[in-house]
Amino acid sequence: MKTIIIITSIVLVMACRKDPIIQLPPICNDTILQIPQNCLGGDYNQYSTDSYDFILDWMISPLPTGPFFEYPDPYRYDAPAFNPNNPYEIAYLRIHNDQQFVGDLCTFSFCTGEFKIIADNFLDNLDWGSNGWLIYTAMDYHIYKIKPNGDSLTQLSNLGGYNRAGKWNPSGTLYWNYRDDGIHVKNKNGEEFHILSTIPFSPEGWVNDSTFVGWRDNNFYSISIPDEELTLLNNNWTCATCPTIFDRINMDCFVTNSSNVLKYDLDGSNAVDTIMSNYPSYYFTNGDISNTSMVNGKLILTLVRQDWLSKPDAIINARRHLLLMNTDASDKRLIELPE
């Protein structure tokens, strides 16, 4: 199934290239784990609703200084990630709207409705590995891993600067650390495994335990680690800075530009399809996909909704919630998270 997303004004252009698109070897699926028996009864619908508003209004500020934002809810939510071993569990960021720069790393179960706060130093770049560890960048710009019950918080990075946590590979043995000085591939203990010399390259996910997919020269490539052999997967010009969701089972990538949510096929067909449109008053940003054969194509996305509180004063109500949907953009449901 498929998914991807962001909010930037960029026009998609078709770029003619002569590079042949080469088929990747079959994906090894033996690292995809099954749902535990105690959670086979997970129910997305029990903890979500299809009743919510999309305000179809243009958010154009009447003031040259731009709009001012108010947050009417106690919290806003961001950076959702599925448990790869159990698609009925998610992790996400919960930001306190009445306290600047205060956010909680939380987990939620669609099996039991249980909600946990497991850390309070979360900044961005969340991923949940098949090894049972969540990885993220903290407010001190270091990378940490933590167990989903809140145990064993461990700092992995040791270099100063902004350490951006990447994704775990399918077996949970490697992740990448994107820094201003390049892409560092680390093992699960934070030890250096490889430093990427092919630049520019922006990884978005893993095809298998030793192969990235990502952007290079405004096209989508895979690159093997450590030999760094490049393979062109889709040569349609795209937004390299847009949030993306990579579906490694179906070799698709979902991206959101300012207008649409797009699905890029990375199977050699070079196809790009629009699966959903954004609107100035609501749009979809970062998210994740349940990459398991036990659940058929579920995406989880951050939904941003806005409406005018006072148009003359350029004050806008802004809300950020988490949305579930199928990979064809059907059956959209707002998750009802406990507070």
Secondary structure, 3 states (H helix, E strand, C coil): CCEECCCCCCCCCECCCCCCCCCCCCCCCCCCCCCCHHHCCCCCHHHEECCCCCCCCCCCCCCCCCCEEECCCCEEEEEEEEECCEEEEEEEEEEECCCCCCEEEEEEECCCCCEEEEECCEEEEEEECCCCCEEEEECCCCEEEECCCCCCCEECCCCCCCCEEEEECCCCCEEEEEECCEEEEEECCCCEEEECCCCCCEEEEEEECCEEEEEECCEEEEEECCCCCEEEEECECCCCCCCEEEECCCCEEEEECCCEEEEEECCCCCCEEEEEECECCEEEEEEEECCCCCCCCEEEEEEEEEEEEECCCCEEEEEEEEEEEECCCCCCEEECCCC
